[in-house]
Amino acid sequence: MNSSSGRIAGKIAIVTGGGEGIGLGIARRFANEGARVVIAEINAENGQAAADAIGNGAHFIRTDVTDKAQVEAMVADTVERFGGVDILVNNAWGGGSFRRAENKSDAELQYGLSMNLWAGFWAVKAAFPHMRDKSWGRIISICSLNGTNAHIGTLEYNVGKEALRALTRTIAREWAPHQICANIICPAAMTRAFREFAETSPELAAALPTPPMGRLGDPDEDIAGVALFLASEDARYTTGNTIFVDGGSHINGASWSMELPDD
Protein backbone atom coordinates (compact mmCIF):
# COMPACT_ATOMS: atom_id res chain seq x y z
CA MET A 1 0.00 0.00 0.00
CA ASN A 2 1.39 3.43 -0.85
CA SER A 3 1.33 6.62 1.17
CA SER A 4 -1.70 7.99 -0.66
CA SER A 5 -4.04 5.24 0.53
CA GLY A 6 -4.75 3.35 3.72
CA ARG A 7 -6.60 3.97 6.96
CA ILE A 8 -4.08 6.51 8.25
CA ALA A 9 -2.79 7.82 4.93
CA GLY A 10 -0.74 10.97 5.30
CA LYS A 11 -0.60 10.83 9.10
CA ILE A 12 2.72 11.25 10.88
CA ALA A 13 3.44 8.66 13.56
CA ILE A 14 6.19 8.26 16.15
CA VAL A 15 6.73 4.81 17.67
CA THR A 16 9.15 4.65 20.58
CA GLY A 17 10.98 1.35 20.87
CA GLY A 18 10.03 0.73 17.27
CA GLY A 19 13.10 -1.28 16.37
CA GLU A 20 11.74 -4.66 17.40
CA GLY A 21 8.85 -6.57 18.92
CA ILE A 22 5.48 -4.91 19.38
CA GLY A 23 6.83 -1.49 18.42
CA LEU A 24 8.15 -2.81 15.13
CA GLY A 25 4.89 -4.61 14.40
CA ILE A 26 2.95 -1.40 14.97
CA ALA A 27 5.37 0.71 12.93
CA ARG A 28 5.18 -1.74 10.05
CA ARG A 29 1.37 -1.79 10.06
CA PHE A 30 1.18 2.01 10.25
CA ALA A 31 3.50 2.38 7.26
CA ASN A 32 1.52 -0.19 5.30
CA GLU A 33 -1.60 1.87 5.99
CA GLY A 34 -0.12 5.07 4.59
CA ALA A 35 1.48 6.77 7.60
CA ARG A 36 4.89 8.38 7.59
CA VAL A 37 6.57 6.58 10.48
CA VAL A 38 9.40 7.65 12.76
CA ILE A 39 11.19 4.82 14.56
CA ALA A 40 12.47 6.21 17.86
CA GLU A 41 14.89 3.59 19.16
CA ILE A 42 17.97 3.55 21.39
CA ASN A 43 19.57 0.65 19.51
CA ALA A 44 20.86 2.30 16.35
CA GLU A 45 21.39 -0.97 14.50
CA ASN A 46 17.86 -2.20 15.18
CA GLY A 47 16.29 1.19 14.54
CA GLN A 48 17.94 1.79 11.19
CA ALA A 49 17.32 -1.79 10.08
CA ALA A 50 13.64 -1.41 10.98
CA ALA A 51 13.31 1.84 9.04
CA ASP A 52 15.10 0.35 6.03
CA ALA A 53 12.93 -2.77 6.08
CA ILE A 54 9.68 -0.86 6.48
CA GLY A 55 10.45 1.58 3.68
CA ASN A 56 7.63 3.91 2.63
CA GLY A 57 9.67 6.85 3.91
CA ALA A 58 10.14 5.45 7.43
CA HIS A 59 12.76 7.41 9.35
CA PHE A 60 14.95 6.40 12.30
CA ILE A 61 15.84 8.76 15.14
CA ARG A 62 18.13 7.40 17.83
CA THR A 63 16.37 8.17 21.10
CA ASP A 64 17.03 7.35 24.73
CA VAL A 65 13.58 7.95 26.19
CA THR A 66 15.01 8.36 29.70
CA ASP A 67 16.65 11.60 28.51
CA LYS A 68 14.20 14.52 28.37
CA ALA A 69 16.26 16.44 25.83
CA GLN A 70 16.32 13.46 23.47
CA VAL A 71 12.57 12.91 23.76
CA GLU A 72 11.89 16.56 23.00
CA ALA A 73 14.35 16.41 20.09
CA MET A 74 12.56 13.30 18.79
CA VAL A 75 9.34 15.28 18.43
CA ALA A 76 11.06 18.42 17.16
CA ASP A 77 12.98 16.47 14.51
CA THR A 78 9.79 14.73 13.41
CA VAL A 79 7.97 18.04 13.05
CA GLU A 80 10.88 19.55 11.13
CA ARG A 81 11.11 16.60 8.75
CA PHE A 82 7.43 15.84 8.20
CA GLY A 83 5.59 18.97 9.27
CA GLY A 84 3.86 17.68 12.39
CA VAL A 85 3.00 14.69 14.54
CA ASP A 86 -0.43 13.08 14.54
CA ILE A 87 0.12 9.74 16.29
CA LEU A 88 2.38 8.92 19.22
CA VAL A 89 2.95 5.38 20.46
CA ASN A 90 4.62 5.14 23.88
CA ASN A 91 6.13 1.67 23.71
CA ALA A 92 9.82 1.72 24.69
CA TRP A 93 11.07 -0.53 27.49
CA GLY A 94 14.59 -1.70 28.25
CA GLY A 95 14.21 -4.75 30.47
CA GLY A 96 14.35 -5.34 34.23
CA SER A 97 15.07 -7.92 36.90
CA PHE A 98 13.01 -10.67 38.56
CA ARG A 99 13.33 -10.26 42.31
CA ARG A 100 11.15 -9.79 45.34
CA ALA A 101 10.05 -6.21 46.05
CA GLU A 102 12.15 -5.94 49.22
CA ASN A 103 15.25 -6.69 47.16
CA LYS A 104 14.64 -4.10 44.46
CA SER A 105 16.85 -1.03 44.54
CA ASP A 106 15.90 2.62 44.32
CA ALA A 107 17.70 2.73 40.97
CA GLU A 108 15.56 -0.08 39.58
CA LEU A 109 12.33 1.63 40.58
CA GLN A 110 13.56 4.94 39.19
CA TYR A 111 14.43 3.18 35.93
CA GLY A 112 10.89 1.82 35.63
CA LEU A 113 9.46 5.29 36.14
CA SER A 114 11.96 6.90 33.77
CA MET A 115 11.21 4.47 30.94
CA ASN A 116 7.46 4.80 31.31
CA LEU A 117 6.08 7.73 33.31
CA TRP A 118 8.74 10.33 32.55
CA ALA A 119 9.34 9.20 28.96
CA GLY A 120 5.60 9.24 28.28
CA PHE A 121 5.10 12.58 30.03
CA TRP A 122 7.85 14.30 28.06
CA ALA A 123 6.64 12.80 24.78
CA VAL A 124 2.97 13.70 25.14
CA LYS A 125 3.82 17.24 26.29
CA ALA A 126 6.03 17.76 23.26
CA ALA A 127 3.44 16.33 20.87
CA PHE A 128 0.43 18.10 22.41
CA PRO A 129 0.66 21.53 20.73
CA HIS A 130 0.97 19.98 17.28
CA MET A 131 -2.10 17.80 17.85
CA ARG A 132 -4.03 20.63 19.51
CA ASP A 133 -3.43 22.99 16.60
CA LYS A 134 -4.88 20.41 14.18
CA SER A 135 -7.72 19.41 16.52
CA TRP A 136 -6.68 15.81 15.85
CA GLY A 137 -4.37 13.45 17.65
CA ARG A 138 -3.88 9.87 18.74
CA ILE A 139 -1.81 8.76 21.73
CA ILE A 140 -1.40 5.03 22.32
CA SER A 141 0.47 3.77 25.37
CA ILE A 142 1.61 0.16 25.52
CA CYS A 143 1.14 -0.96 29.12
CA SER A 144 0.96 -4.41 30.68
CA LEU A 145 -1.00 -7.12 32.43
CA ASN A 146 1.93 -7.24 34.85
CA GLY A 147 0.78 -3.92 36.21
CA THR A 148 -2.97 -4.41 36.17
CA ASN A 149 -2.67 -7.86 37.78
CA ALA A 150 0.30 -6.95 40.03
CA HIS A 151 2.43 -9.88 38.91
CA ILE A 152 5.22 -10.76 41.30
CA GLY A 153 8.91 -10.17 40.66
CA THR A 154 8.61 -7.20 38.31
CA LEU A 155 7.91 -4.27 40.62
CA GLU A 156 9.66 -1.55 38.59
CA TYR A 157 7.92 -2.66 35.40
CA ASN A 158 4.51 -2.88 37.06
CA VAL A 159 4.81 0.53 38.71
CA GLY A 160 6.14 2.18 35.56
CA LYS A 161 3.44 0.76 33.30
CA GLU A 162 0.62 1.62 35.71
CA ALA A 163 1.97 5.15 36.04
CA LEU A 164 1.97 5.45 32.24
CA ARG A 165 -1.59 4.12 32.16
CA ALA A 166 -2.73 6.74 34.70
CA LEU A 167 -0.96 9.46 32.72
CA THR A 168 -2.66 8.36 29.51
CA ARG A 169 -6.13 8.22 31.07
CA THR A 170 -5.68 11.66 32.61
CA ILE A 171 -4.65 13.35 29.38
CA ALA A 172 -7.52 11.56 27.64
CA ARG A 173 -9.87 13.44 29.95
CA GLU A 174 -8.08 16.78 29.77
CA TRP A 175 -7.36 16.81 26.04
CA ALA A 176 -10.67 15.40 24.80
CA PRO A 177 -11.97 18.89 23.89
CA HIS A 178 -9.07 19.12 21.42
CA GLN A 179 -10.20 15.87 19.71
CA ILE A 180 -7.08 14.10 20.96
CA CYS A 181 -7.79 10.47 21.78
CA ALA A 182 -5.51 8.70 24.26
CA ASN A 183 -5.82 4.98 24.90
CA ILE A 184 -3.89 2.06 26.35
CA ILE A 185 -3.13 -1.41 25.01
CA CYS A 186 -2.16 -4.18 27.43
CA PRO A 187 -0.81 -6.92 25.15
CA ALA A 188 0.42 -10.47 25.53
CA ALA A 189 2.77 -11.20 22.66
CA MET A 190 5.60 -13.47 21.62
CA THR A 191 8.50 -11.09 21.03
CA ARG A 192 12.25 -11.54 20.74
CA ALA A 193 12.62 -10.18 24.27
CA PHE A 194 10.19 -12.79 25.58
CA ARG A 195 11.98 -15.56 23.72
CA GLU A 196 15.29 -14.47 25.23
CA PHE A 197 13.68 -14.35 28.67
CA ALA A 198 12.33 -17.87 28.17
CA GLU A 199 15.77 -19.11 27.14
CA THR A 200 17.61 -17.54 30.07
CA SER A 201 14.89 -18.10 32.72
CA PRO A 202 12.97 -21.20 31.62
CA GLU A 203 11.48 -21.89 35.05
CA LEU A 204 10.10 -18.38 35.37
CA ALA A 205 8.75 -18.48 31.81
CA ALA A 206 7.12 -21.85 32.47
CA ALA A 207 5.26 -20.31 35.41
CA LEU A 208 3.45 -17.90 33.11
CA PRO A 209 -0.21 -18.83 32.65
CA THR A 210 -1.26 -19.74 29.13
CA PRO A 211 -3.83 -17.31 27.71
CA PRO A 212 -7.31 -18.81 27.36
CA MET A 213 -6.88 -18.72 23.58
CA GLY A 214 -3.93 -21.08 24.02
CA ARG A 215 -1.07 -18.99 22.69
CA LEU A 216 0.79 -15.73 22.99
CA GLY A 217 -0.09 -13.13 20.39
CA ASP A 218 1.91 -12.13 17.35
CA PRO A 219 3.07 -8.47 17.31
CA ASP A 220 2.13 -8.02 13.64
CA GLU A 221 -0.97 -10.15 13.32
CA ASP A 222 -2.59 -9.71 16.74
CA ILE A 223 -1.39 -6.46 18.34
CA ALA A 224 -0.68 -4.05 15.48
CA GLY A 225 -4.22 -4.16 14.11
CA VAL A 226 -5.65 -2.90 17.40
CA ALA A 227 -3.11 -0.09 17.44
CA LEU A 228 -4.13 0.74 13.88
CA PHE A 229 -7.77 0.98 14.92
CA LEU A 230 -6.88 3.33 17.79
CA ALA A 231 -4.78 5.46 15.43
CA SER A 232 -7.49 5.70 12.80
CA GLU A 233 -10.59 7.79 12.28
CA ASP A 234 -12.64 4.78 13.35
CA ALA A 235 -11.55 5.46 16.95
CA ARG A 236 -12.39 9.15 16.94
CA TYR A 237 -14.94 8.67 19.78
CA THR A 238 -12.79 6.26 21.80
CA THR A 239 -10.59 7.69 24.52
CA GLY A 240 -9.35 6.85 28.01
CA ASN A 241 -9.76 3.12 27.48
CA THR A 242 -7.54 0.19 28.39
CA ILE A 243 -7.81 -2.50 25.74
CA PHE A 244 -6.51 -5.94 26.66
CA VAL A 245 -5.10 -7.65 23.58
CA ASP A 246 -4.09 -10.76 25.45
CA GLY A 247 -6.04 -13.78 24.27
CA GLY A 248 -8.34 -13.44 27.27
CA SER A 249 -5.68 -13.49 30.00
CA HIS A 250 -7.20 -10.55 31.86
CA ILE A 251 -10.66 -12.08 32.21
CA ASN A 252 -9.99 -13.86 35.49
CA GLY A 253 -6.98 -11.77 36.47
CA ALA A 254 -4.47 -14.41 35.38
CA SER A 255 -1.83 -14.70 38.10
CA TRP A 256 1.88 -15.27 37.67
CA SER A 257 2.75 -17.48 40.62
CA MET A 258 6.26 -18.73 41.22
CA GLU A 259 8.86 -19.09 43.92
CA LEU A 260 11.27 -16.18 44.01
CA PRO A 261 14.57 -16.37 45.88
CA ASP A 262 14.90 -14.41 49.11
CA ASP A 263 17.87 -12.43 47.82
N, C-alpha and C positions, 0 to 999 in steps of 0.2 A: 504494500500500500504506500502511496506517495504522500508527500506533505500536504497536498491539496485536498485530500479526502480522509475520512476516518472520523471517529467519534469525538476526538479532541484535536482536530486539524487546526494548525496554526497556533495552538496554545504553547506556552513556554513552561517547561517543567524542570524542577530541580529535584534530584533524588540523592539524598545523602546515603553513604554506604552503598552506592550503586554499582560497585565493581564486582559483586558476587552475590549469590544467594537470592533472597527475596528482593533486595534492592535491584539487582540485575534483572530479575524476572519482570519487575514493574517497569523499569526503564525500557526494556525491550518491547513490552506491550504498548507503552505510551508512544514510542517511536513508530511502531507499526500502525498505530491509529492516528498518525499525522502530527504528533507533538514534536517540537524541537526540545531535545532532552539534554540536560546538563548532568553529568555524572560527577558528583562531589565525593571524593574517595581519598583516604589517606595513603593507601597503597598505590603508588604511581603506576607500577606495572599492571596491576589488575584494572585500575581505572582507565588507563589508555587503551588496554586491550579490549575492555568492554565498549568504549566509545567507538573503536575501530570496527569491532564486530557488529555493533548495532547499525552503524552507518546513518543514513538519513539526516546528516548534519549533527549527529550527537557530538557533544563537546565534553572533554574532561577537565576538571579543575581540581588540583590537589588540595584537599581540605582536611585539616585536623579540627573536628567539630568541638573539641575541648578548648579551643583558642578563639576567643571572641572576635579578635581582629580578622582571623581567617574566615569565620562564618560570615561576618559582614562583607568581607571582600568577595566571598562566593556569590552573594546576592548582587553586589555592585558589579562584578564582572559579567554576570548573567544579563543584567539590565543593559550594560554597555554593549555587549555583543548582540543581544537579540531584541532589545527594546523594552523589556519588561520581565515580569515573572507572574504566571497565572496559577501554577500548581506547585506546591511544596510537599515533598514526602520526607518526613523525619524518620529515618530508618537506621542510621549508623549505630553500630555497637562493636566494641572491641574485645569482648571476652571477659571472663571473671573466674573466680575460684569456687570450689565446692567445699564449704566448711560451715560448722555451726556458727550461729550468730555471735556467740560470746568470743569466738576466735577471729572474727573479722576485724580488720584494722580501720582506723579513721580514714586512711588513704584509700582503702577499697570502697568505703561508702561514698567518699567524695568523688571517686572515679565514676561510680554509678550515677550520681547526680550530675556530674559534668557531662557525661556522654548523652544523657537524656534530658533532664530538666533544663540545664543551662544551655546546652546545644539547641534544644527546641525553642527556648525562650528567645535566644539571640536570633535564630533564623526567622521565626514568625514576626518578630519586631521589625527586622530588616525588610521582610517581604510585604508587610502590612500596607505601607503607603502606596505601593504599586498596585496592589489589589483594590484598595479603597478607591483610588482614583479612577479605576475602570468599573467600579461597582460589580466586580466579579473576582472570585478567588476560591481556590480549593486547597485546604490543608489536610493532609492525611498523616497521622502518626501511627507508626508500627509499634504496638505495645505487646503484652504477653500474658498468657494464662498463668505464668509463674507469679506475676503480681496479683492478678485477680483472685487466684486460688491460694496465694501465700505458700508456694512450694518451698520445701526446706532446702537449705544449703546454698541458696543463691540470693542472700539478703540484698546486696548492692544492686543486683539486676532488678529484683522485685520492687525495691524502693524507687529506683530510677524510672522504671517503666510506669509505675503508678503515679509518680509525680508528673511525668509527661502526659499521662492520660488526664489528670486533673487540669493541667495547663490547657490541653486541647479542648476540653469541655467548657472551660471558663471563657476562652476566646470565642468559642462557638456562640456562647450567649451574648458576649459583648459586641462581637463584630457582625452578628446576623443582620442588623440594619444596613450594612454595607454589601449585603449579598455575598458574603464570604462564608463558605461552608467548611466546617472543621470536624473531622470524624476520626475514629480510631479503628484500626484492625488489630485483632489479637489472633495471630495465625499459629498453625502447627504444621511445619513444613520440613521436608528432608532437604537440608542444605549441606554444602561442603563442611561448614563449621560443625553441624550436627554429626556428620559422618566421622570427622576427626575426633570429636568428643567420644563417640561410640567406640572408636578404635583405641583411644588412650584410657578410657574409663568404662570398660564393658559392663562392669557390675552396676554402676550408676545408671548407664543407659538402659540396661535390662530392667531396672526398677520403674522406668517410665510406663505409665498405663497406655495401652493401645487405644487409639480413638475408636469410638463405636463403629465408624465406617471401616475399620480394620487396617488402616494405613495412615502414614503421614502424608501430608499434601505435597504437591509439586509447586515450586515457586512460580513457574510459568503458567501451568495449566489450571491450578487451583486458587492461587493467591492473587496473581496479577489482574485477573478479570474483575475481581471485586474492587481492587484499587482503581481500575479503569472506570467502573461504574461511578465510584465516588468522585472521580476527577471530571466526569462528563456532565453535560447538561441534564441528563436523566436524574441526577442527584441534587438538583438545584433547590429542593425543598427538604433536604436531608442534612441535619447538622446536629452535632453534640452526641452522636451515637457511638457506641462500641459494638463493632460487628465481629463476632467470633467466626473465623474461617478455619475451623479446627476439626472437621469431621465429627462434630458432636461432643468433643471432649468436655466442654463447659457445662453440659446439661446437668450432670450430677456433681459438678465441682470436682472433677477427676483429681485425685490426690497423688502426689509423688512421695511415696513412703519408702525410706531406706534407712539403713544404719550409717550414721556419720561418725567418724572418729572423734574422740574427745579433744584432740589437739590439731 
